[in-house]
Amino acid sequence: MLELNVEAIKDFQTCERLYDFRYRDKLPEKVYSRDIYTAKFESTIKNIIYFFWFKKQAGISPSYASLLNRWEKLWFPKNVDHYDIATEQHESMYGNMASLTTKAASILLTFHETYSDVDMIPLAISEEYIAIINKEIKIVDKFDLIIRKDNKNYVTKLLFNYKTNHRHMYQVDFSAMYMGFKLRHPSRVNETNFGYIDLMSNSLDFIEYEISTEDIDSLEYWCDTMCHKETFVPRRGLTAYCKKCPHDDACSKWIGWK
């Protein structure tokens, strides 16, 4: 059985040759410093939010100061002092350790104000799920959070800068979450909402993402296409992604049309 994660399916949707290079051939990729900073920033914020809910699960409501302290431990290298931070030089448009700390402090403050006194029970925190799509494919990924309040479950994805007009970009994410939750808790689907918290917005409230039959059908279609695919052809020059594709050189030399 082919085991996929959500990002693999989305890469296949972007370009099947990209998927083949990245997940089957496992070609190395150049990673730019700005992408490393962005990924580390988002990962650190999510880990602090997981920490918050793990504490709440144990009956403790962490203070805002404890969240900031957690940020400092995770974000700053052990050998960095205050002078290094003050004089750090990086591309300003992407931010540096100090400016991103200011942004993180604002996010964590809003998050703490929103959830510190809310009567919610965390049922799952960064927990793996499996969604069986067909006899040949299963998706293995993670729920960020599953929270229960007022006899209702909230399966929650933590996002950064969600845009409503980009809803289609998350169709795979939420469809897979739905199928994974339904497989594990078939009797609880009707009392469960699926949605997200946009950590870059002014409000960190849970926003529902309505999953339609068409969303599920789309996921099943793409998975069915992937498991029956024999030749992964390139879309070189036909999509905007090509401009930043890390495998453009390898793609330009591909000769597998026959």
C-alpha positions, 0 to 999 in steps of 0.5 A, a space after each residue: 500500500 502506498 503511504 502518502 502525506 498531505 504535502 505529497 498529494 499537493 505536490 502531485 497536484 502542482 506537478 507530477 514530475 515534482 512529486 516524482 523527484 521529491 518523493 520517489 527519487 528523493 533528490 536533494 533540494 537547495 533551501 534558502 535562508 528565508 525559507 528556513 527562517 519562515 519554517 522555523 518561526 512557524 514550527 516554533 509557534 506551533 510547538 509553543 501552542 502544543 505546549 500550552 494545550 499539553 499543560 491545559 490537559 494536565 489541569 494547568 493554565 500556563 501564563 503568558 510569561 511561560 509562553 515567552 520563556 518557552 519561545 526564548 528557549 526554542 528560538 534562540 541558539 544557546 551561544 547567542 547573547 543579547 549583543 548578537 541579537 541587537 547587531 544581527 544582520 539579515 534581509 529585513 524583508 524576511 525579518 531577523 531573530 529580534 523582529 520575529 520575536 516581537 511578532 511571536 510575542 504579539 501572536 502568543 499574547 493574543 492566543 493567551 488572551 483568547 484561550 487561557 480561561 476558556 473551558 475547553 478539553 484538548 483531546 489530541 495534540 499533534 497526533 498522527 492519523 491514518 486515512 484509508 483512501 482506497 485499497 492501494 493508498 493511505 494518508 498518514 498525517 497529523 491533527 494539530 489539535 482536537 478540542 472538545 467544548 459544549 459536547 462538540 469536537 473541534 478538529 483544528 489546523 494551525 495556519 499562518 496567513 490564511 486567505 479565503 480566496 486560496 481556500 482550494 489550497 487547503 482542500 486536501 488538508 481538510 478532506 484528509 483530516 475528515 477521513 482520518 477522523 471518521 475512520 477513528 471516530 465514525 460515531 462522532 463525525 456528526 458532532 464535530 466541526 473541522 476548521 482552523 486558527 489563523 495565527 497571523 490574524 487579529 483574531 485567533 478564534 476557531 473558523 469552520 472550514 466546510 467540507 463538501 462532498 466535492 472536496 472528498 471526491 476530489 481527494 479520492 480522484 487525485 489519490 486514484 490518479 497517483 496510484 495508477 500513474 506509471 509515467 510522471 510527466 513534467 509541466 515545465 513552463 506551464 505553471 507559476 511554480 516552475 520559476 521557483 522549482 528546486 528541480 528545474 535543471 533535472 526537469 529540463 533534462 527529462 526525456 521519458 515521454 515514450 
